[in-house]
Amino acid sequence: MSSSARTDRPPWAPAGPAGSAYDTDVLVIGSGPAGASMALALATYGVRVQMITKYGQLADTPRAHITNQRAVEVFRDLGIEDRLMREATPWPLMSNTTYCTSLAGQELGRVPSWGTDPRRHADYVLASPCAMADAPQTIVEPILVSQAQVRGAKIRFDTEYLGHVQDEDGVTTTVRDRLTQGEHTVRSRFVVGADGARSKVAEDLLLPFEGPGAVAGALSIVFEADLSRFVAHRPSVLYWMLQPGADDNGVGLGVLRMIRPWNEWMLIWGYDATSGPPELTDEFIRDLAAKLVGTDDFELRLSSRAPWTINHQFATTLAKGRVFCAGDAIHRHPPNNGLGSNTSLQDSYNLAWKLAYVVRGLAGPVLLGSYDTERAPVARQIVERANKSIRDTGRILEALGLTDTSDVARLHERLAALRAAGSDGEKTRHAMREAIASKSYEFNAHGVEHNHRYTSTAVIPDGTPMPEFTRDPELYAQPTTWPGAKLPHAWVTRDGAQVSTLDLGGKGRFTIYTGIGGDGWAQAAATLSAELGIDMPVVSIGPGQPFEDPYGTWAELREVPDDGVILTRPDLYVAYRAAAAPATAHEATAHLRTALTSVLGR
Ligand SMILES: Cc1cc2nc3c(=O)[nH]c(=O)nc-3n(C[C@H](O)[C@H](O)[C@H](O)COP(=O)(O)OP(=O)(O)OC[C@H]3O[C@@H](n4cnc5c(N)ncnc54)[C@H](O)[C@@H]3O)c2cc1C
């Protein structure tokens, strides 16, 4: 940690309002998906926020891209879903994850992915009002950052975090202006370190990490080339290549990833991290691209090339005092399952409302402790899942009876077996079909995305056990209103027009969901809104109520009777529920007050 003396304040960092001891309420370090969504959410909630980032630009390579429904729900709540969808590659084009020897070569099989399989599509459509989308980080970051700025966040490029010291009242952070090399300090109530996989904030906090760390190396090469003739008939985001040497560490096999259909691509290739990356000459890259495409008969324009490290590491504590870490700063893993940016956004969405309530004096600091309790298990889960997905790619080789692809003659012999008559061919084809189908745990892991169940001080148990999963919890989302789960999505109607139950909550507010006979809860909400100074809308759903349930879906999902109540937090997770209305509004108020003050730590 650094505690260098305070120097002249630059013009962009004015002191807070007259008399304020703080330059800003929250200082966010990093403008990636975690930092930018934190800045956007805080600005949306009316919190003074400054975001700094080390470089002079946002992401210059399109790393993250799969944007899952849960992330789009966050975009929706923050009012930027339409912007994202306008720029993203639409869901149907994300379908056919293809395994082949090269784009022009032998196809081994396809996985209908990201919920596009007709047998899975309904699961996805039923779980969320939002679609999946493919939105490279180069699209997502400008949307988040520009909107954060429009909503009042102060944003500073070329500004590097150097260190911080915290005391009882706040945090003093030393930063360097990389244009002038001048150093100065920023005083804030809280700091969020969203500074990526090499987080200095996490290092300074001495956050404990588990996992082996760097497990492999990979190359990312971005290029433009019109490859329509190889892919437009099997639209997908990912084409995996079984090539000699491709299984050598890295992401499992060689990959061609669509960035823009079908003329912008990222090539991903593994290398042995112990011996370092190969020299990324133009010639090396062109040869590699030709190998994966299966011909050199296409024009290629190189955009960028970079080695990176595949990690297996997660923090078991995410914060210390007034300083929190989010995103890759606390979970480092391969891109398999597309969980990195999605989870980073949700870390921030989980923490932002808590910071907002504490900054506004509506909640006690204990609420902030729930960030760690709720998100640390998620960090562990996604790191383990993504790394398992790499290992499971080995099943493709096993199906061929190979341990690696280094013996080229044997590889070709086994590939030929896939097309041969006879029992060996039949057995190999069966094994390959099973191996490829098993990749659904990477490409259709809907449950991994939706089934989080938080237990923390910000959730009030109702005494019922967590509902058992009736289907594979990694593959299938299972909605429940059990406290700690995300509110189920159902289409209800207002004046006849469809609206999602998710649209009725969120937006930085606690929300009461009730129905016919739930007047006591509505009165309690009004009383407590005034008493606690929080805005808490009431959503009453049922025949003749402001919202109706003509499809009966909400009645099926809500798990409480008409006169029961579900209290959601601003992040749309269920904080509390009760199965029946108390006898009087007074009693309802008492129950709800206990729940709310406990969640808020007041
Ligand atoms: C090839 C590839 C494909 C991927 N595909 C997907 C996918 O499909 N879906 C998905 O969800 N994820 C994917 N990911 C992962 C995803 O890119 C990361 O999980 C995500 O970028 C993490 O966001 P972040 O904001 O935590 O960190 P980053 O995006 O790394 O941002 C870190 C920020 O911190 C700033 N910073 C760093 N140090 C300092 C400092 N000292 N001072 C000031 N600022 C600092 C940087 O400038 C940057 O703005 C992929 C990753 C790779 C490499």
The ligand as a Gaussian input file, in Angstrom:
#p B3LYP/6-31G(d) Opt

LIG

0 1
 C      -10.252000     -14.935000     -25.364000
 C      -11.210000     -14.620000     -24.257000
 C      -12.560000     -14.873000     -24.437000
 C      -13.467000     -14.576000     -23.426000
 N      -14.793000     -14.833000     -23.620000
 C      -15.693000     -14.533000     -22.659000
 C      -17.105000     -14.707000     -22.869000
 O      -17.533000     -15.144000     -23.929000
 N      -17.977000     -14.347000     -21.895000
 C      -17.526000     -13.847000     -20.710000
 O      -18.370000     -13.548000     -19.844000
 N      -16.194000     -13.665000     -20.472000
 C      -15.266000     -13.987000     -21.415000
 N      -13.941000     -13.758000     -21.205000
 C      -13.502000     -13.225000     -19.903000
 C      -13.653000     -11.738000     -19.797000
 O      -12.902000     -11.069000     -20.777000
 C      -13.228000     -11.270000     -18.419000
 O      -13.817000     -12.110000     -17.448000
 C      -13.668000      -9.838000     -18.175000
 O      -13.010000      -8.951000     -19.034000
 C      -13.368000      -9.422000     -16.746000
 O      -13.788000      -8.115000     -16.560000
 P      -13.108000      -7.208000     -15.471000
 O      -13.794000      -5.910000     -15.574000
 O      -13.075000      -7.904000     -14.179000
 O      -11.570000      -7.084000     -15.921000
 P      -10.930000      -6.507000     -17.237000
 O      -11.839000      -6.570000     -18.378000
 O       -9.611000      -7.190000     -17.353000
 O      -10.695000      -4.977000     -16.908000
 C       -9.710000      -4.551000     -15.995000
 C       -9.684000      -3.043000     -15.999000
 O       -8.799000      -2.610000     -14.984000
 C       -7.946000      -1.613000     -15.499000
 N       -6.704000      -1.639000     -14.696000
 C       -5.867000      -2.666000     -14.490000
 N       -4.901000      -2.316000     -13.641000
 C       -5.137000      -1.026000     -13.296000
 C       -4.494000      -0.095000     -12.451000
 N       -3.396000      -0.402000     -11.734000
 N       -4.995000       1.161000     -12.361000
 C       -6.111000       1.514000     -13.053000
 N       -6.774000       0.658000     -13.852000
 C       -6.301000      -0.598000     -13.969000
 C       -7.776000      -1.940000     -16.955000
 O       -7.404000      -0.795000     -17.682000
 C       -9.186000      -2.415000     -17.291000
 O      -10.002000      -1.301000     -17.578000
 C      -13.009000     -14.045000     -22.196000
 C      -11.636000     -13.790000     -22.016000
 C      -10.749000     -14.067000     -23.031000
 C       -9.283000     -13.792000     -22.816000

